[in-house]
Amino acid sequence: MTSGSSYPATIAAAVEKEIVIKKSRFIARIEPVRSVSEAEAVIAGIRKRAWDAGHNCSAMITGLRGDQARSSDDGEPSGTAGVPMLEVLLRRELTDVVAVVTRYWGGVKLGAGGLVRAYSSAVSEALGGASLLRRESLTQVTIEVAHADAGRFDNLLREWVAQHGSTLGSPLYGATAVLEAWVPAEELDRLSADLAAASGGAVLPVFGGERIVDVPV
């Protein structure tokens, strides 16, 4: 789906949206998941809750690079539900998500084209309310400061990460305050320079390992 060091995004929390087309109700629910088994558990749970629905169609993409994808028409004509739902997720370049669209039939047939539009629209509209998380390979950066300076440098880091595609980590307070940020490799020199400028060269960052971090979009 993606190449290089970029990864598909995911969503921060579950979203739900209902649309009505020719009296049929289409209820789309999309949840973040970490594995195929977790996605299957979400689908099973919705099927249990919506046992009286005509169909609970689903699509999922999992894996850091979105390399696992599955879909189910759940009794709708082949190719009219699961695949169109999956295509919406693929177009949005998402992974670690599962989408389930529950249909309560309204008595009017929609035809194959109508079903494709309905299922894809339900997923698309639900995603309109989602908060996205982009995934980046970031480097750990820690800085050690006296407690008296912790507030000032915490504010500095907070503003800095918001402008440089980075995110704050968890501070540690012991004999000194150790502040943490996760920073793209290409921004490390900039952070070093900005910290040096703010501290008269007294505060030096320590670079740690890399990991994949979810960053709010």
N, C-alpha and C positions, 0 to 999 in steps of 0.2 A: 504494500500500500504506500509506504514511504521509503525513502532511502537516506543514506548518510547518517548524520547524527540526530536527525529530527524524528520524532515519534508521533503516532496518532494521539489526538487528545482524548479525554474522557469527560464524564460529567461529575459534578460535585455531589449531587443528591438526586433522588428519584423525582420524576415529574409525571404528571398525568393530565390528559386532555380528552374531552369528549366532543365528538362532532356528530351531527345527525344529517343523514343523506337519504332522502325519500323514505323517511320514517324509520330507517335502520339506524341504530345507535352504535357508534364505533368508539370504544373507550381505549385509548392508548396509554399504556404505562411503561415508562423507560427507567431502568434502574442501573446504577453502577455495580459491576461485579468483578471478581478477581479470578474467576476460573469458569470452565464449562460446567462443572458440577454445581457451582453457586448459581449460575444462570438457569440451569435446569431446575434447581430448587425454587427459584423465583417463578418460573413458568408453572410448576406443579402447584405452588401456593395460590396463584391466580386462578388456575383451573378449578381448584377446590372451592375457592370463594365464589367464582362465577360459574358454578356447576350448571346453572339453568340457561347459560348463553348458548347460542347456536355454534359459535366457533371461538376459540382462543388461539389466534395465529401468532407466530413468534419469529423473531430473528435475533441472532446474537453474533457479536464479534468479540473475541478475546485474544490475549497474547500481547506482549509489549509492543510488537510491530503490527498487531492486528492480523496475524497470520492464520487464525482459526475462525471460520465463519460457518454458521448453520442457519437454516430457516425451516419453517413448517407452515403449510397451508391449512392444517387441521380441518380437512374436509371441504374447504373451498376448492373450486376448480383449480387444477394444477397451474402454478405460476401466477395466480392472481392476488396473492396475499403475502406469503412469506418472503418471496424474492423481491417484490417491490419495496417491502419494509426494509429488507437488507440493503437494497440499493440506496435508500435514503441515508442509512448509517454510513455506508461506504463513501457517498458523496460528501458527507460532513467530515470525513476522515476521523472517525471515532473508533475507539476500541474499549474493551472491558465494559461493555454495555449489553443489556438485553432489553428488547422491546416486545411487549405483548399487546396485541389489539384484540379486545373482546367485542364480538358483534352480537347484538340482539336484533334479530331480523324484524323488519317492519312490514313485511307482506308484499313489498314491491321488488321485483328482480332488477338488479343493476346492470347485468351483463358483464362480460369479462373486463372490458375497458373501464366500466364504472367501478368495479371492485378494485382494480389496480389503483385507480385514482383515489378511492376512498381509503384504502389501507396506507398508501404512501402519504396522503395528506394528513391522516391522523398522527402518524409518526412525526412528520415534519412540523406540524403545529405543536405537538407536545415538546419537541426539541426547542421550539421558540422560547419556551419558558425555562430552559435549562441553563445553569451556570457551568461554564466550561472550565476544565483544568487542562492546561497544556503540559506536556511532559518534556523535561529537559535533562540532559546529562550535566549536572552541576558539581562544582568543586566545593568542598567544605572549607570555610575560612573562619578562624577564631581569632579574637583579639582579647588580650588581658589588660584590664584597667583597674585602677583603684575604685573602691565603692563610691567615693566622692565624685568620680567622673563618669560613673556608669550611666546615669540618666542622660548626660549630654551625648555620649557616644551611642547609646541606644537610639536616641532620636536621630542622630546622624545616619546610623545604619538603616533605620526605618525609612527615612527619606531616600537614601541612596538605592536600596534594593528596589523600591517602587519605580525608579527611573532607569534601571539597568538590567531588567529581565531576571532579577534574582529574588530570593525569598529569605526571610528570617528563619533561624533555627531556634533551639532552646538554650537560654542562658543558664549558666551555672554560677551560683554564688557561694564562695568559700572564703578563704583569706583575701581573695581578690574576686572581681567580677569577670567571668569569661563569657563574652558575647559571641554568638555564632550566626553565620550567614551561609547561604549556598549560592554560588556565583558561577556564571558561564566562564569557561576558560579564557575567552577573549577579553573579559572585563577585569581579570585579576590585577593586571598592571595598573589599570585606572583606579581600582579600589586602594591599592597600595599607595598610589600618589595622593589620593584624596585624604586618606588617613594621616599620611605624613604631613600634609598641608594643615590639617585640622589640629594636629598635636605637636607641631614643631619638630617632627621626626621622632617623637618619643614613643608612639604606638606603632608597632610592627605587626602585620597580620601573619598568622601561621596557616599554611595551606595543608589540607588533609587529603583524604581520598575523594573519589567521585562516586556519585550514585544518581539514579533516576529519581527526580523530584517532581511532584505535581505542583504546578504554579497556577494560581487563578489568572484567568484571561481578563 
